[in-house]
Structures are given as structure tokens and as C-alpha cells.
Amino acid sequence: MRSEIPITIMNWINKNKDKVESYHLEDDGYSDHENSPYAIWLYLKNDWFNPMTELTCIHAATVRQFMDDVKYLEIKDEV
């Protein structure tokens, strides 16, 4: 299991602190199908979500998967 978050993901997190509530690496089996040494969970702050998945978190097994998910983030519409 990888113990550090990849630099590309950390750079994105550091540049987008307004969107990020928390994050962590986990060996949860999700990464097995991608032959990856980690799975990253990133939880978004209340106003943010991914409209493609309709979720307020990102669960990715690769840097590419993570970067694909974060490019769609939007602020939730006020109700």
C-alpha cells in the first residue's frame, strides 16, 4: 500500500482548499481492478459536488481517475 498521496493529487488539493473538506488513502480493494497501490477518498466541502456522479466525494484508484473526476466539480445550486 502506498503511504503518500501522489504529488499530482496533492498539488490539486493544495490549489483547491476551498473545495476540500478532507482526504485519505485507503486499501479498500477498490484499487485492485486498476492494479494500483492505493485508493484515495476526497470529501468535498458542503457547497461542492460532482454533477456527473451526483456525489460530494471522490473515490479514485489512479491519478487519471482522480483528475477526471475533479474537472467536473460544481457548486450546488441554492434551493
Distance bins in CASP14 RR format, pairs under 12 A and 6 or more apart:
PFRMAT RR
TARGET T0000
AUTHOR 0000-0000-0000
RMODE 2
METHOD distances of the structure
MODEL  1
1 24 0 0 0 0 0 1 0 0 0 0 0
1 25 1 0 0 1 0 0 0 0 0 0 0
1 26 0 0 0 0 1 0 0 0 0 0 0
1 27 1 0 1 0 0 0 0 0 0 0 0
1 28 0 0 0 0 0 1 0 0 0 0 0
1 29 0 0 0 0 0 1 0 0 0 0 0
1 31 0 0 0 0 1 0 0 0 0 0 0
1 32 0 0 0 0 0 1 0 0 0 0 0
1 36 0 0 0 0 0 1 0 0 0 0 0
1 37 1 0 1 0 0 0 0 0 0 0 0
1 38 1 0 0 1 0 0 0 0 0 0 0
1 39 0 0 0 0 1 0 0 0 0 0 0
1 40 0 0 0 0 0 1 0 0 0 0 0
2 9 0 0 0 0 0 1 0 0 0 0 0
2 24 0 0 0 0 0 1 0 0 0 0 0
2 25 1 0 0 1 0 0 0 0 0 0 0
2 26 0 0 0 0 0 1 0 0 0 0 0
2 27 0 0 0 0 1 0 0 0 0 0 0
2 31 0 0 0 0 1 0 0 0 0 0 0
2 36 0 0 0 0 1 0 0 0 0 0 0
2 37 1 0 1 0 0 0 0 0 0 0 0
2 38 1 0 1 0 0 0 0 0 0 0 0
2 39 0 0 0 0 1 0 0 0 0 0 0
2 40 0 0 0 0 1 0 0 0 0 0 0
2 61 0 0 0 0 0 1 0 0 0 0 0
2 62 0 0 0 0 0 1 0 0 0 0 0
2 63 0 0 0 0 0 1 0 0 0 0 0
3 24 0 0 0 0 0 1 0 0 0 0 0
3 25 1 0 0 1 0 0 0 0 0 0 0
3 26 0 0 0 0 0 1 0 0 0 0 0
3 27 0 0 0 0 0 1 0 0 0 0 0
3 37 0 0 0 0 1 0 0 0 0 0 0
3 38 0 0 0 0 1 0 0 0 0 0 0
4 10 0 0 0 0 1 0 0 0 0 0 0
4 24 0 0 0 0 0 1 0 0 0 0 0
4 25 1 0 0 1 0 0 0 0 0 0 0
4 37 0 0 0 0 0 1 0 0 0 0 0
4 38 0 0 0 0 1 0 0 0 0 0 0
4 40 0 0 0 0 0 1 0 0 0 0 0
5 11 0 0 0 0 1 0 0 0 0 0 0
5 12 0 0 0 0 1 0 0 0 0 0 0
5 13 1 0 0 1 0 0 0 0 0 0 0
5 14 0 0 0 0 0 1 0 0 0 0 0
5 20 0 0 0 0 0 1 0 0 0 0 0
5 23 1 0 0 1 0 0 0 0 0 0 0
5 24 0 0 0 0 1 0 0 0 0 0 0
5 25 1 0 0 1 0 0 0 0 0 0 0
5 26 0 0 0 0 0 1 0 0 0 0 0
5 37 0 0 0 0 0 1 0 0 0 0 0
5 38 1 0 0 1 0 0 0 0 0 0 0
5 39 0 0 0 0 0 1 0 0 0 0 0
5 40 1 0 0 1 0 0 0 0 0 0 0
5 41 0 0 0 0 0 1 0 0 0 0 0
5 42 0 0 0 0 1 0 0 0 0 0 0
5 60 0 0 0 0 0 1 0 0 0 0 0
5 63 0 0 0 0 1 0 0 0 0 0 0
5 66 0 0 0 0 1 0 0 0 0 0 0
6 12 0 0 0 0 1 0 0 0 0 0 0
6 13 0 0 0 0 0 1 0 0 0 0 0
6 23 0 0 0 0 0 1 0 0 0 0 0
6 25 0 0 0 0 1 0 0 0 0 0 0
6 36 0 0 0 0 1 0 0 0 0 0 0
6 37 0 0 0 0 1 0 0 0 0 0 0
6 38 0 0 0 0 1 0 0 0 0 0 0
6 39 0 0 0 0 0 1 0 0 0 0 0
6 40 0 0 0 0 1 0 0 0 0 0 0
6 60 0 0 0 0 0 1 0 0 0 0 0
6 61 0 0 0 0 0 1 0 0 0 0 0
6 62 0 0 0 0 1 0 0 0 0 0 0
6 63 1 0 1 0 0 0 0 0 0 0 0
6 64 0 0 0 0 0 1 0 0 0 0 0
6 65 0 0 0 0 0 1 0 0 0 0 0
6 66 0 0 0 0 1 0 0 0 0 0 0
6 67 0 0 0 0 0 1 0 0 0 0 0
7 13 0 0 0 0 0 1 0 0 0 0 0
7 14 0 0 0 0 0 1 0 0 0 0 0
7 63 0 0 0 0 1 0 0 0 0 0 0
8 14 0 0 0 0 0 1 0 0 0 0 0
8 15 0 0 0 0 0 1 0 0 0 0 0
8 40 0 0 0 0 0 1 0 0 0 0 0
8 60 0 0 0 0 0 1 0 0 0 0 0
8 62 0 0 0 0 0 1 0 0 0 0 0
8 63 1 0 1 0 0 0 0 0 0 0 0
8 64 0 0 0 0 1 0 0 0 0 0 0
8 65 0 0 0 0 0 1 0 0 0 0 0
8 66 0 0 0 0 1 0 0 0 0 0 0
8 67 1 0 0 1 0 0 0 0 0 0 0
8 70 0 0 0 0 0 1 0 0 0 0 0
9 15 0 0 0 0 0 1 0 0 0 0 0
9 16 0 0 0 0 0 1 0 0 0 0 0
9 20 0 0 0 0 0 1 0 0 0 0 0
9 23 0 0 0 0 1 0 0 0 0 0 0
9 24 0 0 0 0 0 1 0 0 0 0 0
9 25 0 0 0 0 1 0 0 0 0 0 0
9 38 0 0 0 0 1 0 0 0 0 0 0
9 39 0 0 0 0 0 1 0 0 0 0 0
9 40 1 0 0 1 0 0 0 0 0 0 0
9 41 0 0 0 0 0 1 0 0 0 0 0
9 42 0 0 0 0 1 0 0 0 0 0 0
9 58 0 0 0 0 1 0 0 0 0 0 0
9 60 0 0 0 0 1 0 0 0 0 0 0
9 61 0 0 0 0 0 1 0 0 0 0 0
9 62 0 0 0 0 1 0 0 0 0 0 0
9 63 1 0 0 1 0 0 0 0 0 0 0
9 64 0 0 0 0 0 1 0 0 0 0 0
9 65 0 0 0 0 0 1 0 0 0 0 0
9 66 1 0 1 0 0 0 0 0 0 0 0
9 67 1 0 0 1 0 0 0 0 0 0 0
9 69 0 0 0 0 0 1 0 0 0 0 0
9 70 0 0 0 0 1 0 0 0 0 0 0
10 16 0 0 0 0 0 1 0 0 0 0 0
10 17 0 0 0 0 0 1 0 0 0 0 0
10 20 0 0 0 0 0 1 0 0 0 0 0
10 23 0 0 0 0 1 0 0 0 0 0 0
10 25 0 0 0 0 0 1 0 0 0 0 0
10 40 0 0 0 0 0 1 0 0 0 0 0
10 42 0 0 0 0 0 1 0 0 0 0 0
10 63 0 0 0 0 0 1 0 0 0 0 0
10 66 0 0 0 0 0 1 0 0 0 0 0
11 17 0 0 0 0 0 1 0 0 0 0 0
11 63 0 0 0 0 0 1 0 0 0 0 0
11 66 0 0 0 0 0 1 0 0 0 0 0
11 67 0 0 0 0 0 1 0 0 0 0 0
11 70 0 0 0 0 0 1 0 0 0 0 0
12 19 0 0 0 0 1 0 0 0 0 0 0
12 20 0 0 0 0 1 0 0 0 0 0 0
12 23 0 0 0 0 0 1 0 0 0 0 0
12 40 0 0 0 0 0 1 0 0 0 0 0
12 42 0 0 0 0 1 0 0 0 0 0 0
12 58 0 0 0 0 0 1 0 0 0 0 0
12 60 0 0 0 0 0 1 0 0 0 0 0
12 63 0 0 0 0 1 0 0 0 0 0 0
12 66 1 0 0 1 0 0 0 0 0 0 0
12 67 1 0 0 1 0 0 0 0 0 0 0
12 68 0 0 0 0 0 1 0 0 0 0 0
12 69 0 0 0 0 0 1 0 0 0 0 0
12 70 1 0 0 1 0 0 0 0 0 0 0
12 71 0 0 0 0 1 0 0 0 0 0 0
12 73 0 0 0 0 0 1 0 0 0 0 0
13 19 0 0 0 0 1 0 0 0 0 0 0
13 20 1 0 1 0 0 0 0 0 0 0 0
13 21 0 0 0 0 0 1 0 0 0 0 0
13 22 0 0 0 0 0 1 0 0 0 0 0
13 23 1 0 0 1 0 0 0 0 0 0 0
13 24 0 0 0 0 0 1 0 0 0 0 0
13 40 0 0 0 0 1 0 0 0 0 0 0
13 42 1 0 0 1 0 0 0 0 0 0 0
13 43 0 0 0 0 0 1 0 0 0 0 0
13 44 0 0 0 0 0 1 0 0 0 0 0
13 58 0 0 0 0 0 1 0 0 0 0 0
13 66 0 0 0 0 1 0 0 0 0 0 0
13 67 0 0 0 0 0 1 0 0 0 0 0
13 70 0 0 0 0 1 0 0 0 0 0 0
14 20 0 0 0 0 1 0 0 0 0 0 0
14 23 0 0 0 0 0 1 0 0 0 0 0
15 70 0 0 0 0 0 1 0 0 0 0 0
16 23 0 0 0 0 0 1 0 0 0 0 0
16 42 0 0 0 0 1 0 0 0 0 0 0
16 44 0 0 0 0 1 0 0 0 0 0 0
16 45 0 0 0 0 1 0 0 0 0 0 0
16 48 0 0 0 0 1 0 0 0 0 0 0
16 58 0 0 0 0 0 1 0 0 0 0 0
16 66 0 0 0 0 0 1 0 0 0 0 0
16 67 0 0 0 0 0 1 0 0 0 0 0
16 70 1 0 0 1 0 0 0 0 0 0 0
16 71 0 0 0 0 0 1 0 0 0 0 0
16 73 0 0 0 0 1 0 0 0 0 0 0
17 23 0 0 0 0 0 1 0 0 0 0 0
17 42 0 0 0 0 0 1 0 0 0 0 0
17 44 0 0 0 0 0 1 0 0 0 0 0
17 45 0 0 0 0 1 0 0 0 0 0 0
17 48 0 0 0 0 0 1 0 0 0 0 0
18 44 0 0 0 0 0 1 0 0 0 0 0
18 45 1 0 0 1 0 0 0 0 0 0 0
18 46 0 0 0 0 0 1 0 0 0 0 0
18 47 0 0 0 0 1 0 0 0 0 0 0
18 48 0 0 0 0 1 0 0 0 0 0 0
18 73 0 0 0 0 0 1 0 0 0 0 0
18 75 0 0 0 0 0 1 0 0 0 0 0
19 42 0 0 0 0 1 0 0 0 0 0 0
19 43 0 0 0 0 0 1 0 0 0 0 0
19 44 1 0 1 0 0 0 0 0 0 0 0
19 45 1 0 1 0 0 0 0 0 0 0 0
19 46 0 0 0 0 0 1 0 0 0 0 0
19 47 0 0 0 0 1 0 0 0 0 0 0
19 48 1 0 1 0 0 0 0 0 0 0 0
19 49 0 0 0 0 1 0 0 0 0 0 0
19 50 0 0 0 0 0 1 0 0 0 0 0
19 56 0 0 0 0 0 1 0 0 0 0 0
19 57 0 0 0 0 0 1 0 0 0 0 0
19 58 0 0 0 0 0 1 0 0 0 0 0
19 69 0 0 0 0 0 1 0 0 0 0 0
19 70 0 0 0 0 1 0 0 0 0 0 0
19 72 0 0 0 0 0 1 0 0 0 0 0
19 73 1 0 0 1 0 0 0 0 0 0 0
19 74 0 0 0 0 0 1 0 0 0 0 0
19 75 0 0 0 0 1 0 0 0 0 0 0
19 76 0 0 0 0 0 1 0 0 0 0 0
20 40 0 0 0 0 0 1 0 0 0 0 0
20 41 0 0 0 0 0 1 0 0 0 0 0
20 42 1 0 0 1 0 0 0 0 0 0 0
20 43 1 0 0 1 0 0 0 0 0 0 0
20 44 1 0 0 1 0 0 0 0 0 0 0
20 45 1 0 0 1 0 0 0 0 0 0 0
20 46 0 0 0 0 0 1 0 0 0 0 0
20 47 0 0 0 0 0 1 0 0 0 0 0
20 48 0 0 0 0 1 0 0 0 0 0 0
20 56 0 0 0 0 0 1 0 0 0 0 0
20 57 0 0 0 0 0 1 0 0 0 0 0
20 58 0 0 0 0 1 0 0 0 0 0 0
20 70 0 0 0 0 1 0 0 0 0 0 0
20 73 0 0 0 0 0 1 0 0 0 0 0
21 41 0 0 0 0 0 1 0 0 0 0 0
21 42 0 0 0 0 1 0 0 0 0 0 0
21 43 1 0 1 0 0 0 0 0 0 0 0
21 44 1 0 0 1 0 0 0 0 0 0 0
21 45 1 0 1 0 0 0 0 0 0 0 0
21 46 1 0 0 1 0 0 0 0 0 0 0
21 47 0 0 0 0 0 1 0 0 0 0 0
21 48 0 0 0 0 1 0 0 0 0 0 0
21 49 0 0 0 0 0 1 0 0 0 0 0
21 56 0 0 0 0 1 0 0 0 0 0 0
21 57 0 0 0 0 1 0 0 0 0 0 0
21 58 0 0 0 0 0 1 0 0 0 0 0
22 40 0 0 0 0 0 1 0 0 0 0 0
22 41 0 0 0 0 1 0 0 0 0 0 0
22 42 1 0 0 1 0 0 0 0 0 0 0
22 43 1 0 1 0 0 0 0 0 0 0 0
22 44 0 0 0 0 1 0 0 0 0 0 0
22 45 0 0 0 0 1 0 0 0 0 0 0
22 56 0 0 0 0 0 1 0 0 0 0 0
22 57 0 0 0 0 1 0 0 0 0 0 0
22 58 0 0 0 0 0 1 0 0 0 0 0
23 38 0 0 0 0 0 1 0 0 0 0 0
23 39 0 0 0 0 0 1 0 0 0 0 0
23 40 1 0 0 1 0 0 0 0 0 0 0
23 41 1 0 0 1 0 0 0 0 0 0 0
23 42 1 0 1 0 0 0 0 0 0 0 0
23 43 1 0 0 1 0 0 0 0 0 0 0
23 44 0 0 0 0 1 0 0 0 0 0 0
23 45 0 0 0 0 0 1 0 0 0 0 0
23 57 0 0 0 0 1 0 0 0 0 0 0
23 58 0 0 0 0 1 0 0 0 0 0 0
23 59 0 0 0 0 0 1 0 0 0 0 0
23 60 0 0 0 0 0 1 0 0 0 0 0
23 66 0 0 0 0 1 0 0 0 0 0 0
23 70 0 0 0 0 0 1 0 0 0 0 0
24 38 0 0 0 0 1 0 0 0 0 0 0
24 39 0 0 0 0 1 0 0 0 0 0 0
24 40 1 0 0 1 0 0 0 0 0 0 0
24 41 1 0 1 0 0 0 0 0 0 0 0
24 42 0 0 0 0 1 0 0 0 0 0 0
24 43 0 0 0 0 1 0 0 0 0 0 0
24 57 0 0 0 0 0 1 0 0 0 0 0
24 58 0 0 0 0 0 1 0 0 0 0 0
24 59 0 0 0 0 0 1 0 0 0 0 0
25 31 0 0 0 0 1 0 0 0 0 0 0
25 36 0 0 0 0 0 1 0 0 0 0 0
25 37 0 0 0 0 1 0 0 0 0 0 0
25 38 1 0 1 0 0 0 0 0 0 0 0
25 39 1 0 0 1 0 0 0 0 0 0 0
25 40 1 0 1 0 0 0 0 0 0 0 0
25 41 1 0 0 1 0 0 0 0 0 0 0
25 42 0 0 0 0 0 1 0 0 0 0 0
25 59 0 0 0 0 0 1 0 0 0 0 0
25 60 0 0 0 0 0 1 0 0 0 0 0
25 61 0 0 0 0 0 1 0 0 0 0 0
25 66 0 0 0 0 0 1 0 0 0 0 0
26 36 0 0 0 0 0 1 0 0 0 0 0
26 37 0 0 0 0 0 1 0 0 0 0 0
26 38 1 0 0 1 0 0 0 0 0 0 0
26 39 1 0 1 0 0 0 0 0 0 0 0
26 40 1 0 0 1 0 0 0 0 0 0 0
26 41 1 0 0 1 0 0 0 0 0 0 0
26 42 0 0 0 0 0 1 0 0 0 0 0
26 59 0 0 0 0 1 0 0 0 0 0 0
26 60 0 0 0 0 0 1 0 0 0 0 0
26 61 0 0 0 0 0 1 0 0 0 0 0
27 36 0 0 0 0 0 1 0 0 0 0 0
27 37 0 0 0 0 1 0 0 0 0 0 0
27 38 1 0 0 1 0 0 0 0 0 0 0
27 39 1 0 0 1 0 0 0 0 0 0 0
27 40 0 0 0 0 0 1 0 0 0 0 0
27 41 0 0 0 0 0 1 0 0 0 0 0
27 61 0 0 0 0 0 1 0 0 0 0 0
28 36 0 0 0 0 0 1 0 0 0 0 0
28 38 0 0 0 0 1 0 0 0 0 0 0
28 39 1 0 1 0 0 0 0 0 0 0 0
28 40 0 0 0 0 0 1 0 0 0 0 0
28 41 0 0 0 0 1 0 0 0 0 0 0
28 59 0 0 0 0 1 0 0 0 0 0 0
28 60 0 0 0 0 0 1 0 0 0 0 0
28 61 0 0 0 0 1 0 0 0 0 0 0
29 35 0 0 0 0 0 1 0 0 0 0 0
29 36 0 0 0 0 1 0 0 0 0 0 0
29 37 0 0 0 0 0 1 0 0 0 0 0
29 38 0 0 0 0 0 1 0 0 0 0 0
29 39 1 0 0 1 0 0 0 0 0 0 0
29 59 0 0 0 0 0 1 0 0 0 0 0
29 61 0 0 0 0 1 0 0 0 0 0 0
30 36 0 0 0 0 1 0 0 0 0 0 0
30 37 0 0 0 0 0 1 0 0 0 0 0
30 38 0 0 0 0 1 0 0 0 0 0 0
30 39 1 0 1 0 0 0 0 0 0 0 0
30 40 0 0 0 0 1 0 0 0 0 0 0
30 41 0 0 0 0 1 0 0 0 0 0 0
30 58 0 0 0 0 0 1 0 0 0 0 0
30 59 1 0 0 1 0 0 0 0 0 0 0
30 60 0 0 0 0 1 0 0 0 0 0 0
30 61 1 0 1 0 0 0 0 0 0 0 0
30 62 0 0 0 0 0 1 0 0 0 0 0
30 65 0 0 0 0 0 1 0 0 0 0 0
31 37 1 0 0 1 0 0 0 0 0 0 0
31 38 1 0 1 0 0 0 0 0 0 0 0
31 39 1 0 1 0 0 0 0 0 0 0 0
31 40 0 0 0 0 1 0 0 0 0 0 0
31 41 0 0 0 0 0 1 0 0 0 0 0
31 59 0 0 0 0 1 0 0 0 0 0 0
31 60 0 0 0 0 1 0 0 0 0 0 0
31 61 1 1 0 0 0 0 0 0 0 0 0
31 62 1 0 0 1 0 0 0 0 0 0 0
31 63 0 0 0 0 0 1 0 0 0 0 0
31 65 0 0 0 0 1 0 0 0 0 0 0
31 66 0 0 0 0 0 1 0 0 0 0 0
32 38 0 0 0 0 0 1 0 0 0 0 0
32 39 0 0 0 0 1 0 0 0 0 0 0
32 61 0 0 0 0 1 0 0 0 0 0 0
33 39 0 0 0 0 0 1 0 0 0 0 0
33 61 1 0 0 1 0 0 0 0 0 0 0
33 62 0 0 0 0 0 1 0 0 0 0 0
33 65 0 0 0 0 0 1 0 0 0 0 0
34 40 0 0 0 0 0 1 0 0 0 0 0
34 59 0 0 0 0 0 1 0 0 0 0 0
34 60 0 0 0 0 1 0 0 0 0 0 0
34 61 1 1 0 0 0 0 0 0 0 0 0
34 62 1 0 1 0 0 0 0 0 0 0 0
34 63 0 0 0 0 0 1 0 0 0 0 0
34 64 0 0 0 0 1 0 0 0 0 0 0
34 65 1 0 0 1 0 0 0 0 0 0 0
34 66 0 0 0 0 0 1 0 0 0 0 0
35 61 0 0 0 0 1 0 0 0 0 0 0
35 62 0 0 0 0 1 0 0 0 0 0 0
36 60 0 0 0 0 1 0 0 0 0 0 0
36 61 1 0 1 0 0 0 0 0 0 0 0
36 62 1 0 1 0 0 0 0 0 0 0 0
36 63 0 0 0 0 1 0 0 0 0 0 0
36 64 0 0 0 0 0 1 0 0 0 0 0
36 65 0 0 0 0 1 0 0 0 0 0 0
36 66 0 0 0 0 0 1 0 0 0 0 0
37 61 0 0 0 0 1 0 0 0 0 0 0
37 62 0 0 0 0 0 1 0 0 0 0 0
37 63 0 0 0 0 0 1 0 0 0 0 0
38 59 0 0 0 0 0 1 0 0 0 0 0
38 60 0 0 0 0 1 0 0 0 0 0 0
38 61 1 0 0 1 0 0 0 0 0 0 0
38 62 0 0 0 0 1 0 0 0 0 0 0
38 63 0 0 0 0 0 1 0 0 0 0 0
38 65 0 0 0 0 0 1 0 0 0 0 0
38 66 0 0 0 0 0 1 0 0 0 0 0
39 57 0 0 0 0 0 1 0 0 0 0 0
39 58 0 0 0 0 0 1 0 0 0 0 0
39 59 1 0 0 1 0 0 0 0 0 0 0
39 60 1 0 0 1 0 0 0 0 0 0 0
39 61 1 0 1 0 0 0 0 0 0 0 0
39 62 0 0 0 0 1 0 0 0 0 0 0
39 63 0 0 0 0 0 1 0 0 0 0 0
39 65 0 0 0 0 1 0 0 0 0 0 0
39 66 0 0 0 0 1 0 0 0 0 0 0
40 57 0 0 0 0 0 1 0 0 0 0 0
40 58 1 0 0 1 0 0 0 0 0 0 0
40 59 1 0 0 1 0 0 0 0 0 0 0
40 60 1 0 1 0 0 0 0 0 0 0 0
40 61 1 0 0 1 0 0 0 0 0 0 0
40 62 0 0 0 0 1 0 0 0 0 0 0
40 63 0 0 0 0 1 0 0 0 0 0 0
40 65 0 0 0 0 1 0 0 0 0 0 0
40 66 1 0 0 1 0 0 0 0 0 0 0
40 67 0 0 0 0 0 1 0 0 0 0 0
40 69 0 0 0 0 0 1 0 0 0 0 0
40 70 0 0 0 0 0 1 0 0 0 0 0
41 55 0 0 0 0 0 1 0 0 0 0 0
41 56 0 0 0 0 0 1 0 0 0 0 0
41 57 1 0 0 1 0 0 0 0 0 0 0
41 58 1 0 0 1 0 0 0 0 0 0 0
41 59 1 0 1 0 0 0 0 0 0 0 0
41 60 0 0 0 0 1 0 0 0 0 0 0
41 61 0 0 0 0 0 1 0 0 0 0 0
41 66 0 0 0 0 0 1 0 0 0 0 0
41 69 0 0 0 0 0 1 0 0 0 0 0
42 48 0 0 0 0 0 1 0 0 0 0 0
42 50 0 0 0 0 0 1 0 0 0 0 0
42 55 0 0 0 0 0 1 0 0 0 0 0
42 56 0 0 0 0 1 0 0 0 0 0 0
42 57 1 0 0 1 0 0 0 0 0 0 0
42 58 1 0 1 0 0 0 0 0 0 0 0
42 59 0 0 0 0 1 0 0 0 0 0 0
42 60 1 0 0 1 0 0 0 0 0 0 0
42 65 0 0 0 0 0 1 0 0 0 0 0
42 66 1 0 0 1 0 0 0 0 0 0 0
42 67 0 0 0 0 0 1 0 0 0 0 0
42 69 0 0 0 0 1 0 0 0 0 0 0
42 70 1 0 0 1 0 0 0 0 0 0 0
42 73 0 0 0 0 0 1 0 0 0 0 0
43 49 0 0 0 0 0 1 0 0 0 0 0
43 50 0 0 0 0 0 1 0 0 0 0 0
43 55 0 0 0 0 1 0 0 0 0 0 0
43 56 1 0 0 1 0 0 0 0 0 0 0
43 57 1 0 1 0 0 0 0 0 0 0 0
43 58 0 0 0 0 1 0 0 0 0 0 0
43 59 0 0 0 0 1 0 0 0 0 0 0
44 50 1 0 0 1 0 0 0 0 0 0 0
44 53 0 0 0 0 0 1 0 0 0 0 0
44 55 0 0 0 0 1 0 0 0 0 0 0
44 56 1 0 1 0 0 0 0 0 0 0 0
44 57 1 0 0 1 0 0 0 0 0 0 0
44 58 1 0 0 1 0 0 0 0 0 0 0
44 59 0 0 0 0 0 1 0 0 0 0 0
44 69 0 0 0 0 0 1 0 0 0 0 0
44 70 0 0 0 0 1 0 0 0 0 0 0
44 72 0 0 0 0 0 1 0 0 0 0 0
44 73 1 0 0 1 0 0 0 0 0 0 0
44 74 0 0 0 0 0 1 0 0 0 0 0
44 75 0 0 0 0 0 1 0 0 0 0 0
44 76 0 0 0 0 1 0 0 0 0 0 0
45 56 0 0 0 0 1 0 0 0 0 0 0
45 57 0 0 0 0 0 1 0 0 0 0 0
45 73 0 0 0 0 0 1 0 0 0 0 0
45 75 0 0 0 0 1 0 0 0 0 0 0
45 76 0 0 0 0 0 1 0 0 0 0 0
46 56 1 0 0 1 0 0 0 0 0 0 0
46 75 0 0 0 0 1 0 0 0 0 0 0
46 76 1 0 0 1 0 0 0 0 0 0 0
47 56 0 0 0 0 1 0 0 0 0 0 0
47 73 0 0 0 0 0 1 0 0 0 0 0
47 74 0 0 0 0 1 0 0 0 0 0 0
47 75 1 0 1 0 0 0 0 0 0 0 0
47 76 1 0 1 0 0 0 0 0 0 0 0
47 77 0 0 0 0 1 0 0 0 0 0 0
47 78 0 0 0 0 1 0 0 0 0 0 0
48 55 0 0 0 0 0 1 0 0 0 0 0
48 56 1 0 0 1 0 0 0 0 0 0 0
48 57 0 0 0 0 1 0 0 0 0 0 0
48 58 0 0 0 0 0 1 0 0 0 0 0
48 69 0 0 0 0 0 1 0 0 0 0 0
48 70 0 0 0 0 1 0 0 0 0 0 0
48 72 0 0 0 0 0 1 0 0 0 0 0
48 73 1 0 1 0 0 0 0 0 0 0 0
48 74 1 0 0 1 0 0 0 0 0 0 0
48 75 1 0 0 1 0 0 0 0 0 0 0
48 76 1 0 0 1 0 0 0 0 0 0 0
49 55 1 0 0 1 0 0 0 0 0 0 0
49 56 1 0 1 0 0 0 0 0 0 0 0
49 57 0 0 0 0 1 0 0 0 0 0 0
49 58 0 0 0 0 0 1 0 0 0 0 0
49 69 0 0 0 0 0 1 0 0 0 0 0
49 70 0 0 0 0 0 1 0 0 0 0 0
49 72 0 0 0 0 1 0 0 0 0 0 0
49 73 1 0 0 1 0 0 0 0 0 0 0
49 74 1 0 0 1 0 0 0 0 0 0 0
49 75 0 0 0 0 1 0 0 0 0 0 0
49 76 1 0 1 0 0 0 0 0 0 0 0
49 77 0 0 0 0 0 1 0 0 0 0 0
50 56 1 0 0 1 0 0 0 0 0 0 0
50 57 0 0 0 0 1 0 0 0 0 0 0
50 58 1 0 0 1 0 0 0 0 0 0 0
50 59 0 0 0 0 0 1 0 0 0 0 0
50 60 0 0 0 0 0 1 0 0 0 0 0
50 66 0 0 0 0 0 1 0 0 0 0 0
50 68 0 0 0 0 0 1 0 0 0 0 0
50 69 1 0 1 0 0 0 0 0 0 0 0
50 70 1 0 0 1 0 0 0 0 0 0 0
50 71 0 0 0 0 1 0 0 0 0 0 0
50 72 1 0 1 0 0 0 0 0 0 0 0
50 73 1 0 1 0 0 0 0 0 0 0 0
50 74 1 0 0 1 0 0 0 0 0 0 0
50 75 0 0 0 0 0 1 0 0 0 0 0
50 76 0 0 0 0 0 1 0 0 0 0 0
51 69 0 0 0 0 0 1 0 0 0 0 0
51 71 0 0 0 0 0 1 0 0 0 0 0
51 72 1 0 0 1 0 0 0 0 0 0 0
51 73 0 0 0 0 1 0 0 0 0 0 0
51 74 1 0 1 0 0 0 0 0 0 0 0
51 75 0 0 0 0 0 1 0 0 0 0 0
51 76 0 0 0 0 1 0 0 0 0 0 0
51 77 0 0 0 0 0 1 0 0 0 0 0
52 58 0 0 0 0 0 1 0 0 0 0 0
52 68 0 0 0 0 1 0 0 0 0 0 0
52 69 1 0 0 1 0 0 0 0 0 0 0
52 70 0 0 0 0 0 1 0 0 0 0 0
52 71 0 0 0 0 1 0 0 0 0 0 0
52 72 1 0 1 0 0 0 0 0 0 0 0
52 73 0 0 0 0 1 0 0 0 0 0 0
52 74 0 0 0 0 1 0 0 0 0 0 0
53 59 0 0 0 0 1 0 0 0 0 0 0
53 60 0 0 0 0 0 1 0 0 0 0 0
53 65 0 0 0 0 0 1 0 0 0 0 0
53 68 0 0 0 0 0 1 0 0 0 0 0
53 69 1 0 0 1 0 0 0 0 0 0 0
53 70 0 0 0 0 0 1 0 0 0 0 0
53 72 0 0 0 0 1 0 0 0 0 0 0
53 73 0 0 0 0 0 1 0 0 0 0 0
53 74 0 0 0 0 0 1 0 0 0 0 0
54 72 0 0 0 0 0 1 0 0 0 0 0
54 74 0 0 0 0 0 1 0 0 0 0 0
54 76 0 0 0 0 0 1 0 0 0 0 0
55 69 0 0 0 0 1 0 0 0 0 0 0
55 72 0 0 0 0 0 1 0 0 0 0 0
55 73 0 0 0 0 0 1 0 0 0 0 0
55 74 0 0 0 0 0 1 0 0 0 0 0
55 76 0 0 0 0 0 1 0 0 0 0 0
56 69 0 0 0 0 0 1 0 0 0 0 0
56 73 0 0 0 0 1 0 0 0 0 0 0
56 74 0 0 0 0 0 1 0 0 0 0 0
56 75 0 0 0 0 0 1 0 0 0 0 0
56 76 0 0 0 0 1 0 0 0 0 0 0
57 66 0 0 0 0 0 1 0 0 0 0 0
57 69 0 0 0 0 1 0 0 0 0 0 0
57 70 0 0 0 0 0 1 0 0 0 0 0
57 73 0 0 0 0 0 1 0 0 0 0 0
58 65 0 0 0 0 1 0 0 0 0 0 0
58 66 1 0 0 1 0 0 0 0 0 0 0
58 67 0 0 0 0 0 1 0 0 0 0 0
58 68 0 0 0 0 1 0 0 0 0 0 0
58 69 1 0 1 0 0 0 0 0 0 0 0
58 70 1 0 0 1 0 0 0 0 0 0 0
58 71 0 0 0 0 0 1 0 0 0 0 0
58 72 0 0 0 0 1 0 0 0 0 0 0
58 73 0 0 0 0 1 0 0 0 0 0 0
59 65 0 0 0 0 1 0 0 0 0 0 0
59 66 0 0 0 0 1 0 0 0 0 0 0
59 69 0 0 0 0 1 0 0 0 0 0 0
60 66 1 1 0 0 0 0 0 0 0 0 0
60 67 0 0 0 0 1 0 0 0 0 0 0
60 68 0 0 0 0 1 0 0 0 0 0 0
60 69 1 0 0 1 0 0 0 0 0 0 0
60 70 0 0 0 0 1 0 0 0 0 0 0
61 68 0 0 0 0 0 1 0 0 0 0 0
61 69 0 0 0 0 0 1 0 0 0 0 0
62 68 0 0 0 0 1 0 0 0 0 0 0
62 69 0 0 0 0 0 1 0 0 0 0 0
63 69 0 0 0 0 0 1 0 0 0 0 0
63 70 0 0 0 0 0 1 0 0 0 0 0
64 70 0 0 0 0 0 1 0 0 0 0 0
64 71 0 0 0 0 0 1 0 0 0 0 0
65 71 0 0 0 0 0 1 0 0 0 0 0
66 72 0 0 0 0 0 1 0 0 0 0 0
66 73 0 0 0 0 0 1 0 0 0 0 0
67 73 0 0 0 0 0 1 0 0 0 0 0
END
